[in-house]
């Protein structure tokens, strides 16, 4: 629960510190500008709020690891992805996107802090405990934080604790550990295909037999 809060707060702070011109830069998400990614975060925050007030009375069907599905790399043709781009453009001014994310995002953060981790919630036709649901989002926030700053070299990295926990989750999803020489950030970027490994890194991955990259989507 604490990692969800710290990872989410750090990501929202990173957005708040963006300059207007940064919104037109490419993000680490294929086909999305920074403004498109920020709009996606608004939608994510809404999903968190909706899920936390959608109780379920059946047994959990997913946990923080199995909530992630492996999918092909996005080609930019998904209708929801296209809608996100149109919504982002409709905001017009970067400050409007910042305002909306701060407004909805702060509410999502407060709701998560008040939530009982043992309560079961329903989302995307699946059931999880609240604790597992929020734990899954630590990886979501951390990866998107890396996406946000992909072309902003002066921006701060995600919190170290969130990077470490996200690496652990990704290794559990992969069913294999990354080479110890990889930093948590490198493991996440290379492991999800956000950065191609160098020849030396590829050799280490081959020795560890880690099946990469892992294109991920929640739910």
Order of alpha helices (4+ residues) and beta strands (2+ residues): alpha-alpha-beta-alpha-alpha-beta-beta-alpha-alpha-alpha-alpha-beta
